[in-house]
Amino acid sequence: MSVLFEFAMFPTDKGESVSKYVSKIIDMIDNSGINYQLTPMGTIVETDTMDEALNIIKKSHEVLKPFSNRIYATVTFDIRKSGKNRMKNKIHSIENELKKSFSQPKDMFPS
């Protein structure tokens, strides 16, 4: 089984910039050894089971809970009975179709 999910979770009562708090979640995910990709608007994670996915979400909430009275979260799942490394394979599939690499973020605003 492959469970891909994208989520964002952050405190709503800490002002305009919440990277100080979101970085605590990313550190927890990084230390878990689970495959993930940080994006500007959320984090994409791949696990083998739904239980592992839900555990990451639960632990993320537990990381933020001591720092906030209100936490906002969104989660989107793509669950497939077969497959591994789908995070990379989905990108490679598009790269092959377009004969173009998207390994690095495109600099929209070059200096």
Secondary structure as GFF3:
##gff-version 3
##sequence-region A 1 111
A	DSSP	beta_strand	2	11	.	.	.	ID=ss1
A	DSSP	alpha_helix	19	32	.	.	.	ID=ss2
A	DSSP	beta_strand	35	39	.	.	.	ID=ss3
A	DSSP	beta_strand	42	47	.	.	.	ID=ss4
A	DSSP	alpha_helix	50	64	.	.	.	ID=ss5
A	DSSP	three_ten_helix	65	67	.	.	.	ID=ss6
A	DSSP	beta_strand	71	80	.	.	.	ID=ss7
A	DSSP	alpha_helix	86	98	.	.	.	ID=ss8
###
